Amino acid sequence: MGEVAWMVEARAALGVREVPGVGNAAAIMGWARALGLAYGGDSTPWCGLFVAHCLRVALPEEKLPAAPLVARRWSRFGVECDPQPGAVLVFWRGSRSGWSGHVGF
């Protein structure tokens, strides 16, 4: 079995980084534009944006979570499974019951 399509897109984005200072990374801002999301700039955490971008490119008909920029919203996405390549992983930050977190594959 080959790699899932969203991981192919994720690997294609390896090396994308924030622009230090007042600028913004064109790739990151382009992801937000393509998704129709209001996104202030790459100084804002972009893990949810990255996951949304990869899944939208690979699965254009897939319903993404409401407010995909909020990492913890991804905990309601998909079907729960054991960690495996391509699984969406959601981590809490600060407090398990809080809103802050991180999302990735």
NORBELMO-V253620 format. One record per backbone hydrogen bond with DSSP energy under -1.0 kcal/mol. NH is the residue of the N-H (numbers start at 1). CO is the residue of the C=O. E is the energy in kcal/mol with one decimal. If there is no record, write none. Layout:
[[NH:CO:E] [NH:CO:E]]
//
This chain:
[[7:4:-1.2] [8:4:-1.3] [9:5:-1.8] [10:6:-2.1] [11:7:-2.6] [12:8:-1.7] [14:11:-1.4] [16:13:-2.4] [29:25:-2.4] [30:26:-2.4] [31:27:-2.0] [32:28:-1.7] [33:29:-2.3] [34:30:-2.7] [35:31:-1.8] [36:33:-1.1] [37:32:-2.6] [44:41:-2.2] [50:46:-2.5] [51:47:-2.2] [52:48:-2.5] [53:49:-2.7] [54:50:-2.6] [55:51:-2.5] [56:52:-2.6] [57:53:-2.4] [58:54:-2.0] [59:55:-3.2] [62:59:-2.0] [70:67:-1.9] [73:70:-1.7] [74:71:-1.6] [75:72:-1.6] [76:73:-1.5] [77:74:-1.7] [87:84:-2.5] [89:104:-3.2] [91:102:-3.3] [93:100:-2.5] [95:93:-1.8] [98:95:-1.3] [102:91:-2.1] [104:89:-2.0]]
//
